Structure formats: C-alpha cells, structure tokens
Amino acid sequence: MRHPSTRRSRRAAGRARRAVIRDRARANRPHSLASHIVARGESAEIAKSVSAGLRTAAKKLGLAGKAGRTRRTVDGRGRLRKVVRYTADQFRAALAVYRPRKQAYVAARTRLLAEVTA
C-alpha cells in the first residue's frame, strides 16, 4: 500500500488544481460564437449555421464582440483569418433573441438555452 502523500499523488493533485484554474480562466475569455456552441456539445455543422443566425441577432442587439485574428492551417501554411469573439454573457443575450425556423436549429437553441441558463 502506498502512502497518500507520494510524489505521484501530489503531482496528480497539482495537475487537477491547475486544470481547474485553467478552465476558469478559459471560461472568462471571449470565444467565437461557433466555439461557444461546440463547447456545449453541438456538432460543427449545427454550430456553423446557428452561429450565422446568432451574428444577426447580435447585430440587432448592438453587441460588438472583440475583433481578433486566428491562424487557420491549410496545407501546412497558417493563414490569418479575422474573427469576432463574444463573451459568455453576449452569447447568452444573442441566443435569447435568436429565433430559428428550421426544426433542427430550434432544437439546438432549446438545448443551448438549457445549458446556458443552468
């Protein structure tokens, strides 16, 4: 039987603490609308379509996300793309205004609202 304060268990506890801190910091940073959606379990295809509708909803509300750039690697070459990142509160506000017509997107919105308000 190993002693509870072995080096391995101390390192594991430290990793767990760092992961919690990293996750908290990441949650407070702005993300693209699609990233918010994918992080809540929707597919990339649904995220792509719903995020387009959320951008329109954000414009209606006058929400201005934070402009940024990201590197998209295609064929081994990193290309810069302009992105707009939104905070979790901005995402929640746009989601409340968003009214999709397609049944799949209505269901996705319902799931996302349940996740965001929980």
Phi, psi and omega per residue, in radians:
M1 nan 2.384 -3.115
R2 -1.559 2.595 3.058
H3 -1.253 2.461 -3.050
P4 -1.101 -0.342 -3.095
S5 -1.795 0.628 3.089
T6 -1.211 2.824 -3.112
R7 -1.034 -0.715 -3.121
R8 -1.082 -0.777 -3.127
S9 -1.217 -0.611 3.087
R10 -1.150 -0.726 3.110
R11 -1.123 -0.708 3.122
A12 -1.112 -0.718 3.114
A13 -1.133 -0.695 3.101
G14 -1.119 -0.709 3.097
R15 -1.095 -0.717 3.133
A16 -1.126 -0.734 3.110
R17 -1.118 -0.762 3.134
R18 -1.123 -0.629 3.123
A19 -1.134 -0.697 3.117
V20 -1.119 -0.785 3.137
I21 -1.103 -0.757 3.142
R22 -1.110 -0.732 3.133
D23 -1.165 -0.670 3.099
R24 -1.132 -0.759 3.139
A25 -1.134 -0.693 -3.131
R26 -1.171 -0.625 -3.127
A27 -1.144 -0.502 -3.114
N28 -1.487 -0.214 -3.137
R29 -1.465 2.616 3.084
P30 -1.266 2.604 3.127
H31 -2.354 2.859 3.039
S32 -1.180 2.776 -3.128
L33 -1.057 -0.714 3.128
A34 -1.098 -0.660 3.118
S35 -1.136 -0.686 3.075
H36 -1.044 -0.715 -3.076
I37 -1.238 -0.807 -3.134
V38 -1.119 -0.643 -3.141
A39 -1.116 -0.365 3.124
R40 -1.726 0.256 2.941
G41 1.724 0.061 3.120
E42 -1.483 2.777 3.136
S43 -1.278 2.830 -3.138
A44 -1.132 -0.611 3.141
E45 -1.161 -0.782 3.091
I46 -1.122 -0.746 -3.113
A47 -1.059 -0.691 -3.127
K48 -1.087 -0.783 -3.100
S49 -1.298 -0.775 -3.108
V50 -1.164 -0.645 -3.125
S51 -1.149 -0.541 3.072
A52 -1.117 -0.744 3.084
G53 -1.171 -0.624 3.127
L54 -1.201 -0.572 3.072
R55 -1.074 -0.725 3.091
T56 -1.120 -0.747 3.120
A57 -1.109 -0.671 3.122
A58 -1.137 -0.664 3.102
K59 -1.119 -0.718 3.123
K60 -1.055 -0.644 -3.139
L61 -1.433 -0.207 -3.089
G62 1.360 0.421 3.130
L63 -1.402 2.195 3.094
A64 -1.964 1.970 3.099
G65 -1.303 -3.135 3.140
K66 -1.594 2.150 -3.137
A67 -1.279 2.511 3.126
G68 -2.761 -3.118 3.095
R69 -2.283 2.603 3.084
T70 -2.356 2.736 3.134
R71 -1.730 2.157 3.121
R72 -1.903 2.047 -3.085
T73 -1.563 2.084 3.076
V74 -2.291 2.191 -3.139
D75 0.967 0.628 3.078
G76 1.393 0.019 -3.137
R77 -1.993 2.201 -3.137
G78 -1.442 2.096 3.122
R79 -1.923 2.380 3.126
L80 -1.377 2.372 3.072
R81 -2.219 2.470 3.087
K82 -1.388 2.383 3.118
V83 -2.351 2.776 3.019
V84 -2.106 2.238 -3.100
R85 -1.935 2.437 -3.086
Y86 -2.089 2.561 3.070
T87 -1.316 2.951 3.132
A88 -1.111 -0.637 3.119
D89 -1.174 -0.699 3.090
Q90 -1.140 -0.703 3.095
F91 -1.056 -0.781 -3.131
R92 -1.087 -0.729 -3.131
A93 -1.156 -0.754 3.129
A94 -1.146 -0.660 -3.141
L95 -1.144 -0.598 3.131
A96 -1.179 -0.550 -3.110
V97 -1.524 -0.451 -3.061
Y98 -1.107 2.214 3.128
R99 -2.218 1.554 -3.128
P100 -1.325 2.774 3.106
R101 -1.791 -0.714 -3.093
K102 -1.159 2.384 -3.034
Q103 -1.041 -0.660 3.142
A104 -1.116 -0.643 -3.129
Y105 -1.355 -0.535 3.052
V106 -1.112 -0.762 3.114
A107 -1.139 -0.700 3.120
A108 -1.114 -0.734 3.119
R109 -1.079 -0.728 3.126
T110 -1.076 -0.786 3.114
R111 -1.112 -0.744 -3.119
L112 -1.140 -0.746 3.110
L113 -1.078 -0.701 3.107
A114 -1.110 -0.677 -3.132
E115 -1.238 -0.710 -3.061
V116 -1.273 -0.675 -3.092
T117 -1.442 -0.230 -3.121
A118 -1.287 nan nan
